[in-house]
Amino acid sequence: MIIYLKLSWRNVWRNKRRSLIVISSIAIGVFFMLISMALVNGMNYQMIDNTISTSLGHVAIHKKGFDDNMKISYSFNADSGIYEGLNNTPGIAGWAPRVKVQGIVRSSEASQGVMITGIEPGKEKGVSDIFNYMLNTDGSEFLDNPAAGDVLISEQLAKKLDVVTGDRIVIMFQDSRDEIAGEALTVRGMFRSPVDSFDKYVIFTGIKKLQKAAGMNDRISEISIRTDTRDESTVVKSGISPFIKDPEVQALTWQEMAPSMMSAIRLYDAMMFIFFGIIFITVIFSVANTMIMAVMERFHEIGVMKCIGTRPLNIFIMIIFEAVNLGLAGMAAGLLAGTVFNVVLGATGIDLSLFSESMRIWGTGSVIYPLIMFKDIAAAAVIVFLTAFLAAIYPAYKAAKIKPLEALNYI
Amino acid sequence: MKKREQSSVIEIKGLYKDYNSDGLAVHALNGIDLSIKKGEFTAIAGPSGSGKTTLLNIIGGIDRPGRGEVKVAGKNLNGMKRGELSDLRLNSIGFIFQAYNLIPVLTAVENVEYVLLLQGADKKERRERAESILRDVGLERELKRKPAEMSGGQQQRVAVARAMVSNPEIILADEPTANLDQSTGSALLDLMRNLNKERGITFLFSTHDSMVMKRAGRLINLRDGRIVAGKK
């Protein structure tokens, strides 16, 4: 078999220019495939991470039904068992209780429907990145007292409401008795997150202030948990669930809480595969075309090989090897270039500030960090290998069927 | 008579071969009866179209007999399957072509080794035998050269080495000197004759070169697909 590898490799270089064109086309296909995959991975994971770090958390403990209807009636009392679980389950980097109430925020200029989130400022720093998104201008500060009448709003919302730090705004919502309640709060600080929808619709106040205003006593809407890594959410959910005694309360992973985000990611993946399909249909035809030309050019030579005793199967294998060699050479070049390119850009990021508003709508942030993953490299390698193999089957079959007599008479 | 048949490596009885060329039947071979004994150095002569190449192709298992019986190396070629013919060509017959027909991407020694590789010889044995036979044909300094880096005469010597390396019973050569100049052709013929004498390999070659005909041990003349004369 080694002789056919040797023969095929040398045959590849008999027509250097043609082989280089095919190898380059495969390499360019693989290169763009990796870039596309890495960009989509980067965007997806940045979208996931930003959503998790602003609002979702990796795991959250809710009353059943809260996820679909964020009303105060779906709040619950976290018992000591849950806290024991939070403190003893491995993989938990931080947790924080929250109260979430849908309502309206009003200033003298405008109003906006919002999600009012009551947080414990100290614990929240260990769970979400709100603290890191705070602006440091005009006396903007993070909350420090969960009972104080302070509020954090986004810079975007502040513009809409036409307020600045220190101004007063009013929040209105339905309390635990289903009565309309209101509270005047002072804008303590402003933030700017990478997620447009978050900035538009979420404001933060102290958890105790909100519990009191809504008449919730110590009841909370959720406990948001940050795990050590994104991938540990399922393990942590399994670890914490036995500690939850109330059958109406449950732990959910970020995947379960954001099915639409998961659907969007699957849609991205599906689109990528359509894109790859187009690239590799092109590659398959260029390889097949090259191999058919190679077989026709060597019609006489292949006939001679058969004359001296080479079996058709060996001819078939030789031609398959040639195509696979072309594929592997293109793949190696494409993978190398694509990996280096993505690793470098993964560190520096691609600044898409020109499209920052669009990027914020997707929740990715304006700098994308391409993320190259081993499974993508493996997928590219397998696809190219299979493509080259499939492309060579017909020419290899034709070569194997060459009749020595016809080939000897062929000039 | 019986003894002669036993020592024949090629035995042909009543061989006919017709082709269809643009709707016209071409009678390439018209009743050939021929027996070639082991160790003979035989030339088939005749003008173009006389059937020399067709006869060699049928003997070599490259073409199929029409009617008649063809036995080569004790095996009846009539009705043989493709794979069996392939094995016969590999193990019992060596080919030398007019245009050398070496594999261009392989070196001289690799071209010779290739046949042994098809026969399943191990790497060490392949290399030793290939180098040895290339030394025998005077190409010890050209082992690593590819065909394009050698002269026509050298390439034809490699082709002879390739044909001989597997110790076949018969070597078929289709106008082996046609592409060579007089002196190179003569040297090649000397080489083939020496190998024939030293190793007892049967040579059967087609030619229309009078120099080759004179030096053949046996000459068979073909005209219009028939043997018209022969000399010992």
Interface residues (C-beta under 8 A of the other chain):
Chain A: I3 K6 L7 R10 N11 R14 H300 E301 V304 M305 K306 C307 I308 G309 T310 R311 P312 N314 P404 L405 L408
Chain B: N57 G60 I62 D63 R82 G83 S86 D87 R89 L90 N91 F95 F97 N101 I103 P104 V105 L106 E110 Y114 V115 L117 L118 Q119 R162
